[in-house]
Amino acid sequence: MTFPIYMFAHFIYGMAMAFGWQKRVLREGDIIGLPLLLSLLPVCLVTVPCGVLLLRYAAGWFSHGLIMGEATIAYERFHFGMIMLVLFAACGSAIAGFSASIFYVSRDVGWQAQRLARSTVAIIAIVLLCESRPILHVTGNYYLWQHPVGIVSLVITAALFLSFWFIRERQ
């Protein structure tokens, strides 16, 4: 999971969590509160540390070579700034998806939120189609399924999906 896909996945996760919390949010009118905090809990505890692992050990692949090519991060101060970027990007994307979805649902145009989610999935598909070789080829002779970043990407996806499933079952 590269950085653009990572951000869009968190945006879709935020939208899905808004639909999972929809009854409670509309009933209580409480957007910035327990639903948002519980939605950000798996992001902060699981996916941000996994994103930091991807950034630290496969920085060139994770950032599509945008910042430093194929090199790894050598300076710790620079690495801390990049960690904060991953943290704010993941949390900000999830909050933006949550807020956008609640915005549309509260105005009885939930189909607009579904259209936004579909367009986000389309953007992910376009990135995967246009950049399939760099996404699948991590470093050297290793492909995504042969490198540990494949497992970390699966952990991120599983954490987001399982937290949505857990909330959906509890509502």
N, CA, C and O of each residue as an XYZ file, in Angstrom:
684
protein
N       0.860     -1.166      0.000
C       0.000      0.000      0.000
C       0.907      1.229      0.000
O       1.585      1.516      0.987
N       0.907      1.937     -1.100
C       1.720      3.141     -1.195
C       0.963      4.329     -0.590
O      -0.216      4.219     -0.253
N       1.643      5.441     -0.460
C       1.079      6.577      0.268
C      -0.237      7.104     -0.311
O      -1.160      7.357      0.463
N      -0.374      7.284     -1.637
C      -1.683      7.745     -2.132
C      -2.802      6.745     -1.849
O      -3.912      7.139     -1.492
N      -2.519      5.483     -2.004
C      -3.529      4.458     -1.715
C      -3.816      4.418     -0.224
O      -4.960      4.221      0.184
N      -2.800      4.601      0.580
C      -2.929      4.649      2.033
C      -3.880      5.772      2.451
O      -4.749      5.571      3.300
N      -3.714      6.947      1.856
C      -4.583      8.078      2.197
C      -6.010      7.847      1.729
O      -6.953      8.104      2.477
N      -6.185      7.365      0.503
C      -7.536      7.124     -0.009
C      -8.225      6.002      0.754
O      -9.440      6.045      0.948
N      -7.466      4.992      1.193
C      -8.064      3.921      1.997
C      -8.569      4.468      3.325
O      -9.622      4.048      3.804
N      -7.841      5.389      3.919
C      -8.303      5.994      5.169
C      -9.513      6.896      4.943
O     -10.383      6.993      5.809
N      -9.576      7.555      3.790
C     -10.747      8.368      3.464
C     -11.986      7.483      3.339
O     -13.042      7.810      3.881
N     -11.860      6.376      2.635
C     -12.988      5.447      2.490
C     -13.350      4.839      3.840
O     -14.527      4.631      4.136
N     -12.335      4.553      4.660
C     -12.600      4.035      5.998
C     -13.401      5.036      6.823
O     -14.338      4.649      7.521
N     -13.045      6.318      6.753
C     -13.790      7.346      7.477
C     -15.232      7.419      7.008
O     -16.144      7.570      7.821
N     -15.445      7.312      5.704
C     -16.812      7.324      5.183
C     -17.587      6.098      5.657
O     -18.753      6.201      6.037
N     -16.938      4.952      5.632
C     -17.608      3.726      6.079
C     -17.943      3.793      7.561
O     -19.015      3.348      7.973
N     -17.042      4.343      8.368
C     -17.321      4.448      9.792
C     -18.457      5.429     10.060
O     -19.214      5.249     11.014
N     -18.584      6.444      9.247
C     -19.715      7.363      9.406
C     -21.025      6.639      9.133
O     -22.015      6.868      9.827
N     -21.042      5.771      8.135
C     -22.250      4.989      7.887
C     -22.481      3.976      9.002
O     -23.625      3.665      9.333
N     -21.385      3.455      9.589
C     -21.534      2.537     10.710
C     -22.095      3.206     11.954
O     -22.865      2.597     12.696
N     -21.715      4.450     12.184
C     -22.178      5.214     13.344
C     -23.392      6.074     13.019
O     -23.810      6.875     13.854
N     -23.959      5.934     11.852
C     -25.004      6.838     11.372
C     -26.182      6.976     12.328
O     -26.629      8.093     12.590
N     -26.688      5.882     12.848
C     -27.852      5.948     13.743
C     -27.547      6.763     14.989
O     -28.337      7.614     15.395
N     -26.396      6.496     15.590
C     -26.049      7.209     16.821
C     -25.771      8.681     16.557
O     -26.202      9.539     17.326
N     -25.061      8.979     15.486
C     -24.721     10.363     15.187
C     -25.967     11.178     14.889
O     -26.103     12.303     15.370
N     -26.876     10.620     14.099
C     -28.099     11.363     13.775
C     -29.043     11.458     14.970
O     -29.777     12.436     15.107
N     -29.025     10.445     15.834
C     -29.887     10.461     17.009
C     -29.411     11.480     18.034
O     -30.211     12.241     18.578
N     -28.109     11.495     18.295
C     -27.564     12.367     19.330
C     -27.052     13.696     18.789
O     -26.894     14.655     19.545
N     -26.794     13.760     17.496
C     -26.242     14.983     16.923
C     -24.815     15.245     17.358
O     -24.355     16.386     17.323
N     -24.112     14.206     17.768
C     -22.768     14.338     18.307
C     -21.766     13.803     17.289
O     -21.539     12.596     17.211
N     -21.168     14.697     16.512
C     -20.207     14.266     15.503
C     -18.809     14.196     16.096
O     -18.123     13.183     15.962
N     -18.391     15.262     16.744
C     -17.058     15.273     17.340
C     -17.205     14.771     18.762
O     -17.456     15.546     19.685
N     -17.054     13.523     18.921
C     -17.224     12.903     20.224
C     -16.817     11.450     20.148
O     -15.840     11.100     19.487
N     -17.563     10.614     20.821
C     -17.232      9.198     20.910
C     -17.175      8.502     19.549
O     -16.244      7.728     19.330
N     -18.114      8.728     18.619
C     -18.002      8.043     17.327
C     -16.710      8.371     16.573
O     -16.064      7.478     16.026
N     -16.345      9.630     16.546
C     -15.124     10.002     15.832
C     -13.885      9.490     16.546
O     -12.948      9.019     15.901
N     -13.870      9.577     17.865
C     -12.709      9.083     18.614
C     -12.543      7.573     18.468
O     -11.427      7.084     18.292
N     -13.648      6.837     18.542
C     -13.548      5.388     18.370
C     -13.218      5.007     16.932
O     -12.641      3.948     16.688
N     -13.577      5.853     15.990
C     -13.202      5.602     14.606
C     -11.711      5.839     14.379
O     -11.096      5.167     13.551
N     -11.135      6.779     15.099
C      -9.710      7.071     14.954
C      -8.823      6.146     15.771
O      -7.609      6.119     15.564
N      -9.397      5.396     16.686
C      -8.603      4.509     17.535
C      -7.805      3.470     16.735
O      -6.600      3.358     16.962
N      -8.407      2.700     15.807
C      -7.598      1.754     15.040
C      -6.602      2.444     14.112
O      -5.554      1.882     13.794
N      -6.928      3.654     13.679
C      -5.993      4.384     12.822
C      -4.738      4.717     13.613
O      -3.623      4.490     13.144
N      -4.920      5.253     14.814
C      -3.771      5.664     15.617
C      -3.000      4.489     16.212
O      -1.784      4.568     16.384
N      -3.694      3.412     16.522
C      -3.026      2.285     17.180
C      -2.448      1.246     16.219
O      -1.495      0.549     16.567
N      -3.009      1.135     15.019
C      -2.562      0.073     14.112
C      -2.029      0.629     12.795
O      -0.888      0.353     12.425
N      -2.839      1.404     12.089
C      -2.442      1.753     10.728
C      -1.346      2.812     10.655
O      -0.519      2.763      9.744
N      -1.313      3.762     11.578
C      -0.224      4.742     11.564
C       1.112      4.078     11.892
O       2.088      4.349     11.193
N       1.216      3.219     12.923
C       2.501      2.530     13.118
C       2.899      1.659     11.925
O       4.081      1.555     11.599
N       1.918      1.036     11.278
C       2.237      0.243     10.079
C       2.693      1.152      8.938
O       3.600      0.796      8.185
N       2.068      2.326      8.808
C       2.511      3.289      7.805
C       3.912      3.788      8.083
O       4.687      4.017      7.154
N       4.244      3.961      9.352
C       5.595      4.379      9.724
C       6.593      3.273      9.389
O       7.705      3.558      8.945
N       6.210      2.022      9.596
C       7.078      0.904      9.188
C       7.318      0.916      7.684
O       8.445      0.734      7.224
N       6.264      1.129      6.933
C       6.416      1.206      5.476
C       7.318      2.363      5.082
O       8.142      2.232      4.176
N       7.167      3.486      5.752
C       7.991      4.652      5.460
C       9.443      4.427      5.835
O      10.342      4.858      5.112
N       9.684      3.771      6.932
C      11.056      3.588      7.415
C      11.827      2.571      6.596
O      12.994      2.791      6.272
N      11.188      1.458      6.259
C      11.933      0.365      5.643
C      11.709      0.218      4.142
O      12.425     -0.540      3.489
N      10.744      0.917      3.589
C      10.532      0.908      2.140
C      10.089      2.296      1.699
O       9.058      2.454      1.046
N      10.881      3.300      2.064
C      10.489      4.696      1.840
C      10.336      5.026      0.367
O       9.396      5.726     -0.011
N      11.230      4.542     -0.465
C      11.139      4.829     -1.888
C       9.889      4.245     -2.506
O       9.263      4.877     -3.358
N       9.520      3.056     -2.091
C       8.317      2.409     -2.613
C       7.066      3.066     -2.042
O       6.112      3.317     -2.777
N       7.059      3.347     -0.736
C       5.882      3.906     -0.078
C       5.547      5.290     -0.620
O       4.372      5.619     -0.788
N       6.552      6.095     -0.893
C       6.309      7.459     -1.378
C       6.384      7.556     -2.898
O       6.429      8.660     -3.441
N       6.398      6.423     -3.590
C       6.496      6.386     -5.061
C       7.763      7.072     -5.556
O       7.787      7.555     -6.688
N       8.817      7.129     -4.742
C      10.050      7.781     -5.147
C       9.946      9.289     -5.220
O      10.831      9.947     -5.766
N       8.870      9.848     -4.672
C       8.612     11.280     -4.780
C       9.627     12.110     -4.004
O      10.087     13.143     -4.492
N       9.977     11.669     -2.808
C      10.803     12.502     -1.950
C      12.279     12.156     -2.049
O      13.125     13.044     -2.153
N      12.588     10.862     -2.016
C      13.994     10.494     -1.944
C      14.390      9.381     -2.893
O      15.412      8.733     -2.670
N      13.643      9.142     -3.913
C      13.987      8.083     -4.846
C      13.838      6.725     -4.196
O      12.849      6.465     -3.511
N      14.801      5.869     -4.402
C      14.753      4.523     -3.833
C      15.491      4.420     -2.507
O      15.598      3.328     -1.949
N      15.994      5.516     -1.997
C      16.797      5.490     -0.777
C      15.925      5.313      0.455
O      14.711      5.513      0.406
N      16.550      4.939      1.548
C      15.870      4.886      2.837
C      16.179      6.172      3.588
O      17.041      6.951      3.180
N      15.481      6.383      4.668
C      15.658      7.614      5.426
C      16.859      7.461      6.351
O      16.894      6.558      7.186
N      17.839      8.341      6.201
C      19.071      8.213      6.979
C      19.107      9.143      8.185
O      19.762      8.828      9.179
N      18.429     10.263      8.125
C      18.507     11.244      9.189
C      17.261     11.165     10.057
O      16.141     11.165      9.547
N      17.457     11.097     11.363
C      16.337     10.891     12.274
C      15.410     12.096     12.352
O      14.201     11.918     12.496
N      15.931     13.317     12.261
C      15.060     14.488     12.307
C      14.140     14.524     11.092
O      12.959     14.851     11.205
N      14.681     14.191      9.954
C      13.874     14.124      8.746
C      12.840     13.009      8.876
O      11.703     13.160      8.428
N      13.228     11.901      9.481
C      12.322     10.780      9.668
C      11.174     11.149     10.599
O      10.036     10.745     10.355
N      11.442     11.895     11.644
C      10.379     12.310     12.562
C       9.359     13.190     11.853
O       8.158     13.042     12.078
N       9.809     14.086     11.014
C       8.893     14.913     10.232
C       8.040     14.082      9.297
O       6.855     14.364      9.118
N       8.625     13.073      8.705
C       7.870     12.188      7.816
C       6.857     11.348      8.608
O       5.761     11.071      8.120
N       7.229     10.946      9.829
C       6.284     10.222     10.689
C       5.079     11.100     10.995
O       3.941     10.633     10.960
N       5.324     12.351     11.290
C       4.218     13.265     11.568
C       3.358     13.474     10.326
O       2.141     13.624     10.437
N       3.971     13.487      9.150
C       3.210     13.598      7.911
C       2.287     12.395      7.733
O       1.121     12.558      7.371
N       2.796     11.199      7.982
C       1.970      9.993      7.864
C       0.841     10.024      8.891
O      -0.296      9.680      8.569
N       1.144     10.431     10.117
C       0.131     10.516     11.168
C      -0.979     11.492     10.793
O      -2.158     11.145     10.849
N      -0.610     12.694     10.418
C      -1.620     13.704     10.082
C      -2.376     13.358      8.807
O      -3.566     13.654      8.694
N      -1.704     12.738      7.850
C      -2.383     12.356      6.606
C      -3.413     11.260      6.862
O      -4.527     11.323      6.344
N      -3.047     10.257      7.658
C      -3.987      9.163      7.936
C      -5.170      9.660      8.757
O      -6.321      9.394      8.411
N      -4.895     10.370      9.828
C      -5.991     10.877     10.665
C      -6.819     11.918      9.928
O      -8.046     11.919     10.033
N      -6.174     12.791      9.195
C      -6.896     13.805      8.439
C      -7.775     13.209      7.353
O      -8.890     13.679      7.129
N      -7.283     12.177      6.674
C      -8.097     11.519      5.648
C      -9.307     10.827      6.263
O     -10.409     10.892      5.719
N      -9.099     10.169      7.392
C     -10.225      9.496      8.057
C     -11.254     10.512      8.556
O     -12.457     10.292      8.419
N     -10.794     11.609      9.128
C     -11.710     12.649      9.602
C     -12.441     13.299      8.435
O     -13.634     13.587      8.535
N     -11.746     13.529      7.340
C     -12.387     14.132      6.167
C     -13.462     13.215      5.592
O     -14.541     13.679      5.223
N     -13.175     11.925      5.516
C     -14.179     10.977      5.032
C     -15.364     10.880      5.965
O     -16.508     10.824      5.514
N     -15.105     10.860      7.261
C     -16.163     10.804      8.261
C     -17.048     12.052      8.167
O     -18.275     11.953      8.155
N     -16.419     13.212      8.101
C     -17.173     14.467      8.051
C     -17.964     14.611      6.760
O     -19.115     15.047      6.782
N     -17.355     14.249      5.635
C     -18.056     14.363      4.351
C     -19.270     13.451      4.312
O     -20.331     13.839      3.821
N     -19.115     12.249      4.825
C     -20.230     11.309      4.819
C     -21.358     11.776      5.731
O     -22.525     11.720      5.344
N     -21.028     12.232      6.930
C     -22.045     12.737      7.849
C     -22.715     13.984      7.265
O     -23.919     14.180      7.435
N     -21.946     14.817      6.585
C     -22.507     16.011      5.952
C     -23.609     15.629      4.960
O     -24.691     16.216      4.972
N     -23.332     14.651      4.107
C     -24.335     14.253      3.117
C     -25.508     13.505      3.747
O     -26.659     13.734      3.375
N     -25.228     12.622      4.686
C     -26.292     11.819      5.301
C     -27.225     12.704      6.123
O     -28.435     12.480      6.118
N     -26.700     13.691      6.819
C     -27.544     14.549      7.646
C     -28.460     15.438      6.816
O     -29.440     15.970      7.338
N     -28.161     15.606      5.546
C     -29.008     16.404      4.662
C     -29.868     15.545      3.746
O     -30.396     16.027      2.744
N     -30.007     14.275      4.093
C     -30.825     13.306      3.358
C     -30.413     13.144      1.906
O     -31.260     12.888      1.051
N     -29.146     13.285      1.616
C     -28.622     12.987      0.284
C     -27.463     11.988      0.435
O     -26.337     12.245      0.010
N     -27.774     10.855      1.047
C     -26.772      9.814      1.264
C     -26.197      9.269     -0.028
O     -25.075      8.763     -0.048
N     -26.961      9.371     -1.111
C     -26.457      8.902     -2.395
C     -25.257      9.722     -2.846
O     -24.421      9.215     -3.594
N     -25.150     10.971     -2.414
C     -23.975     11.780     -2.739
C     -22.729     11.229     -2.047
O     -21.638     11.231     -2.618
N     -22.904     10.763     -0.823
C     -21.778     10.158     -0.108
C     -21.359      8.865     -0.787
O     -20.168      8.571     -0.880
N     -22.327      8.092     -1.260
C     -21.992      6.864     -1.980
C     -21.283      7.183     -3.292
O     -20.375      6.459     -3.701
N     -21.693      8.257     -3.949
C     -21.014      8.664     -5.178
C     -19.582      9.082     -4.876
O     -18.668      8.761     -5.636
N     -19.381      9.794     -3.774
C     -18.036     10.197     -3.376
C     -17.171      8.982     -3.070
O     -15.999      8.943     -3.444
N     -17.740      7.992     -2.392
C     -16.996      6.763     -2.095
C     -16.644      6.023     -3.379
O     -15.529      5.520     -3.517
N     -17.573      5.954     -4.309
C     -17.296      5.274     -5.582
C     -16.214      5.999     -6.374
O     -15.363      5.356     -6.990
N     -16.238      7.309     -6.366
C     -15.200      8.054     -7.087
C     -13.836      7.877     -6.430
O     -12.816      7.856     -7.119
N     -13.807      7.751     -5.113
C     -12.549      7.497     -4.419
C     -12.010      6.115     -4.763
O     -10.808      5.954     -4.974
N     -12.883      5.124     -4.821
C     -12.466      3.784     -5.235
C     -11.982      3.817     -6.683
O     -11.027      3.121     -7.028
N     -12.621      4.609     -7.528
C     -12.178      4.746     -8.917
C     -10.786      5.365     -8.990
O      -9.969      4.954     -9.814
N     -10.510      6.344     -8.139
C      -9.175      6.956     -8.118
C      -8.134      5.926     -7.701
O      -7.046      5.879     -8.274
N      -8.455      5.097     -6.706
C      -7.535      4.034     -6.292
C      -7.304      3.067     -7.447
O      -6.172      2.647     -7.686
N      -8.365      2.714     -8.163
C      -8.229      1.799     -9.299
C      -7.365      2.417    -10.396
O      -6.557      1.721    -11.012
N      -7.526      3.710    -10.645
C      -6.712      4.383    -11.656
C      -5.242      4.382    -11.254
O      -4.369      4.130    -12.085
N      -4.968      4.662     -9.982
C      -3.586      4.620     -9.499
C      -3.021      3.214     -9.654
O      -1.879      3.050    -10.084
N      -3.808      2.200     -9.308
C      -3.333      0.830     -9.443
C      -3.090      0.445    -10.899
O      -2.123     -0.255    -11.197
N      -3.944      0.888    -11.798
C      -3.763      0.561    -13.212
C      -2.596      1.312    -13.836
O      -1.817      0.727    -14.588
N      -2.468      2.586    -13.536
C      -1.399      3.383    -14.141
C      -0.034      3.096    -13.535
O       0.982      3.188    -14.225
N      -0.001      2.756    -12.278
C       1.260      2.534    -11.575
C       1.394      1.095    -11.093
O       1.989      0.857    -10.043
N       0.864      0.149    -11.822
C       0.864     -1.236    -11.323
C       2.279     -1.802    -11.202
O       2.565     -2.522    -10.245
N       3.149     -1.504    -12.123
C       4.519     -2.026    -12.048
C       5.262     -1.493    -10.825
O       5.819     -2.296    -10.076
N       5.301     -0.167    -10.582
C       5.999      0.307     -9.381
C       5.336     -0.122     -8.074
O       6.016     -0.261     -7.057
N       4.029     -0.332     -8.086
C       3.364     -0.750     -6.862
C       3.663     -2.207     -6.553
O       3.866     -2.561     -5.391
N       3.692     -3.047     -7.559
C       3.939     -4.471     -7.336
C       5.416     -4.786     -7.167
O       5.752     -5.773     -6.513
N       6.301     -3.990     -7.727
C       7.741     -4.223     -7.640
C       8.302     -3.329     -6.549
O       8.459     -2.125     -6.750
N       8.609     -3.913     -5.383
C       9.014     -3.124     -4.221
C      10.457     -2.659     -4.357
O      10.698     -1.483     -4.628
N      11.410     -3.546     -4.176
C      12.826     -3.205     -4.310
C      13.581     -4.399     -4.859
O      13.198     -5.547     -4.633
N      14.635     -4.127     -5.568
C      15.481     -5.200     -6.076
C      14.690     -6.221     -6.872
O      13.997     -5.886     -7.832
N      14.806     -7.456     -6.460
C      14.086     -8.541     -7.121
C      12.845     -8.964     -6.365
O      12.312    -10.045     -6.615
N      12.375     -8.142     -5.450
C      11.231     -8.492     -4.616
C       9.956     -7.824     -5.110
O       9.919     -6.629     -5.402
N       8.927     -8.634     -5.190
C       7.606     -8.128     -5.504
C       6.817     -7.993     -4.207
O       7.274     -8.425     -3.150
N       5.646     -7.401     -4.288
C       4.843     -7.095     -3.104
C       4.553     -8.343     -2.271
O       4.616     -8.281     -1.043
N       4.245     -9.444     -2.889
C       3.900    -10.663     -2.155
C       5.129    -11.389     -1.621
O       4.988    -12.332     -0.842
N       6.337    -10.974     -2.022
C       7.564    -11.591     -1.527
C       8.252    -10.747     -0.455
O       9.210    -11.203      0.169
N       7.786     -9.555     -0.240
C       8.444     -8.608      0.653
C       7.569     -8.407      1.899
O       6.348     -8.537      1.807
N       8.161     -8.095      3.058
C       7.359     -7.849      4.267
C       6.356     -6.701      4.146
O       5.398     -6.658      4.917
N       6.541     -5.772      3.208
C       5.579     -4.688      3.065
C       4.220     -5.210      2.612
O       3.201     -4.563      2.854
N       4.189     -6.356      1.964
C       2.911     -6.971      1.596
C       2.124     -7.378      2.824
O       0.907     -7.198      2.876
N       2.814     -7.926      3.816
C       2.155     -8.326      5.061
C       1.684     -7.096      5.830
O       0.585     -7.088      6.383
N       2.515     -6.060      5.863
C       2.130     -4.828      6.560
C       0.924     -4.183      5.869
O       0.038     -3.653      6.540
N       0.886     -4.223      4.549
C      -0.263     -3.686      3.819
C      -1.525     -4.487      4.115
O      -2.611     -3.919      4.228
N      -1.386     -5.794      4.241
C      -2.539     -6.620      4.618
C      -3.003     -6.323      6.036
O      -4.205     -6.333      6.302
N      -2.084     -6.060      6.945
C      -2.445     -5.705      8.317
C      -3.228     -4.390      8.335
O      -4.218     -4.268      9.056
N      -2.787     -3.413      7.548
C      -3.503     -2.137      7.480
C      -4.915     -2.351      6.963
O      -5.878     -1.859      7.552
N      -5.041     -3.081      5.869
C      -6.358     -3.340      5.287
C      -7.245     -4.110      6.256
O      -8.420     -3.780      6.414
N      -6.698     -5.125      6.901
C      -7.481     -5.927      7.844
C      -7.920     -5.099      9.048
O      -9.049     -5.246      9.517
N      -7.050     -4.234      9.551
C      -7.412     -3.405     10.709
C      -8.560     -2.463     10.365
O      -9.488     -2.299     11.157
N      -8.502     -1.849      9.200
C      -9.571     -0.936      8.807
C     -10.879     -1.690      8.591
O     -11.937     -1.247      9.037
N     -10.804     -2.825      7.908
C     -12.013     -3.595      7.643
C     -12.613     -4.169      8.923
O     -13.826     -4.095      9.117
N     -11.787     -4.738      9.800
C     -12.300     -5.349     11.027
C     -12.891     -4.320     11.986
O     -13.871     -4.613     12.670
N     -12.318     -3.130     12.048
C     -12.905     -2.119     12.927
C     -14.252     -1.657     12.391
O     -15.171     -1.411     13.172
N     -14.389     -1.534     11.064
C     -15.692     -1.203     10.492
C     -16.689     -2.329     10.756
O     -17.836     -2.069     11.118
N     -16.263     -3.559     10.581
C     -17.143     -4.714     10.809
C     -17.583     -4.764     12.281
O     -18.744     -5.054     12.567
N     -16.667     -4.484     13.208
C     -16.974     -4.515     14.629
C     -18.037     -3.469     14.978
O     -18.991     -3.765     15.696
N     -17.869     -2.256     14.471
C     -18.843     -1.192     14.739
C     -20.181     -1.525     14.092
O     -21.237     -1.292     14.680
N     -20.134     -2.062     12.902
C     -21.382     -2.398     12.194
C     -22.173     -3.478     12.942
O     -23.403     -3.435     12.971
N     -21.475     -4.438     13.543
C     -22.135     -5.503     14.293
C     -22.676     -5.002     15.639
O     -23.664     -5.537     16.142
N     -22.048     -3.995     16.217
C     -22.455     -3.496     17.534
C     -23.602     -2.495     17.470
O     -24.247     -2.254     18.490
N     -23.875     -1.916     16.334
C     -24.926     -0.901     16.228
C     -26.278     -1.524     16.078
O     -27.278     -0.812     15.976
